[in-house]
Amino acid sequence: MAPRVSLLLLAKAGDTTGGGFSSTWSWAAVIALAALLVGAWFTVDHRRRDRLTQWLQPGYDTASETRILLDRLSLTVAVEGVTAELRVLVDLISKLRIAEQRSPKLPFGVIVAELEAYRANVLPPHYADKLAVDDSLLDGYLALARMQGVRLEAARAAIVVVQSLIERQTRK
């Protein structure tokens, strides 16, 4: 008999004729609360993503500038003291190091390492005059020129990887 009494008391408590909230009002309140929570979550998530985008944007832009410079450098063989873009490359390497310090989880260091290796393979000044005098230098100069191309392509590939990682983190 006790279970019937408790069911009757529950039915009596749920009766809304006494001026309490109706079941439609309580469901509307639950739906409104859920909508409020979902909206708050979206707002917090968008703000977090915006902050992350602002944090990673300088590195992304520097990588883009570097890629443009590498495209120009790929048209000619880099010669120390002659190729003007090498001075700009030094500045971009510094910016990439700063981006690496700001975001150590992203592989900016790979780009820096490839660009440093590229700079190590620059042909010496007046290499053409030296080559005209001594033909035995040809193999060494060709090896340097080939390594420049290899390092440029490796740096481009590293830039593509870094930029895609940044895009993936900021556009989820």
Disulfide bonds with the S-S distance in Angstrom:
none
